Amino acid sequence: MTAVVKREELLCDHCGDPCRGDAVSLKSHSFCCNGCKTVYELLNQSGLNDYYRLTERPGISVSKDEAKKKYDFLDDPKTSASLLDFNDGSRARLTLQIENIHCASCVWLLENLHLLNDSIITTRVNFGRKQLTLVFDPSRSKLADIIRSLASIGYEPTLAMENLEGPRVSSHRRSLYARIGVAAFAFANIMLLSFPSYLDIGDMIQPEFRKFFGLVSLALALPVLLYSASGYFRSAWNSIRLKSPGMDLPIAIGISVLFTRSTLDVISGAGPGYIDSFTGLVFFLLLGKLYQERTYDALRFDRDFKAYFPMAVLVKNKDGEKSVPLSSLKVGDRLMIRNGELIPADSI
């Protein structure tokens, strides 16, 4: 019987992938490709060898596609500005989604990027969300160079078409925050004015003061009715007009009845009414709406088609290939679509 000796598979010292026919050696180390070898040399030259001591073979496999033109579209000032959180000329902040963040070694390396690129000031990693927040000096390095540096060490960010739309806080969301602020201000002050009633010492206050406090509370509640709660009245009216009653209709009726009853009580002197309950109801209803919208935002990737589209695509012309934003595509352009990429436009 002849014994068969199974050859042990050679693994890359950077990423751990099998080293096949195109394996690259450097001294006593083996790498699956030149990309992993380059990253190893870069870390070694920068004194970041501790990266490999944190975890065995912690690196990310570097993409074999080394086309430097992939991020040429970021050289466009308008496109770059839409990706930055802010830029004052000396400091620019950028938040990137990096799916390749998978262990403590990744966090350690990304938070030490300033040792690899002196134009990078600070970096911070949110491991749970796989996000990298990066502050760099735009006068010393362009955004495209920063992205290329990340891609060269195996941490290619996810750049989708929706990132070009700027901040996600819409005018509707800002309006909701303002309505909540008005309701919260009125609610807190009306509760303070109603404090004697809570302690059942309202009879100790002279009637003219009780009516004055009631009128002040009514004046504070009026912006809540006309501004903070206006969305419920519009929605209720639209549901009546379309003959399709929704949840906002009974809410609008309840708010109207509560405010009307409180107004009659204050004007007639019968009591302080329920103005504090009215403002509190509107405040907590708006808080619930904000929580609902934030929950929808968590599912936004599944609902927005733009999250699936790349930010740019390679266009082939007589001068070669050029990376351009999707918004710059024109009828007649010839697109280069590689394996695994989406076709981002109606085409033949």
C-alpha positions, 0 to 999 in steps of 0.5 A: 500500500502506498501512503498518500501525503496531502500537501498543506495548502499555502495561505496568504499571510495578509488575508488568509486566502489560499495562495494559488498559481499567482502567489507572491513571496516576500522573504518568509511571507507568502501572499495571494496577490500583489495587492496583499503584498503591497499592503503588507509592505505599506504597513511594515514601512509605516511601523504598523506591524502590530496589525498582524499581532492582533489577529492571525491573518486579519487583513481583507483580501485586496481587490484584483481590479486595480483600475485607477480610473474607478474613482476619477469621478470624485475629482469633480468638485460638485460630486466631492462636495455632495459626499462631505459632511462639511469642508471649511478649507482646512478640515473636511469630514467624511462618513463612509460605509465600509462593509469589510470591517469585520474584526478588531484588527480592522478597527485598529488599522482604520483608526491609525490611517493618519500614520499611512497618510499624513493628510488624514487628521483623525478617524473613528470607526463605528463597528456596529454600523460598519461606518468610518468617520474621517477628517482630513486636510483637503488642501493636501489631499483630494477626496479621490486620493483618500478613497483610493488609499482605502481601496488599496488596503482592502477597505473599499467604501460603498458609494451608492447613488443616494449618497449624492443627495446630501444630508438625509434630514429633509425639510419635512423632518426639520419641520417636524422637529420645529413642531415638536419644539413648539409643543414641548415649550408650551407643554412645559410652561402650561404645566408650570402655570397649572401647578396650583391646580395639581396641588388642589390649592387653586381656591387659595388664588384670587379668581382674577389671577386664576383667569389670567393664568388660564388666558396665558395658558390658552395663548401658549396653546394656540400655536400648538393648535395652529402649527404643531397639530396642523398636520393632523387637520390637513390629513383629516381633511384630505381623508374626508375629501377622498372619502377614505377616513384614516387614523388622523381623523379621530385624532383631529376630532379629539384635539379639536374637542379638547381645545374647544372645551378648555377654551370655553372653561377658561373664558367662562371662568368655570376652571382651567380646562384641560390645556395642559392635557391638550398640549401634552397630547400633541407633544407625545403624538408628534414624538410618536411620529418622529419615532415612526419616521426614524424606524422607516429610515432604518428600513430605507435601504430596502425601500429606496432603489437608489441605494442599490445603484452605484454612484458612477459607471465606466463609460467607454469612448475613443480615448479609453474608459472614464468613470463618470457620475450617473447623473452625467450619462447621456443617450448614446454612451457606451457603458462598461459593465463588469461581472457582478455590477448592476446596469444602472440605466435603461440600455441596450 
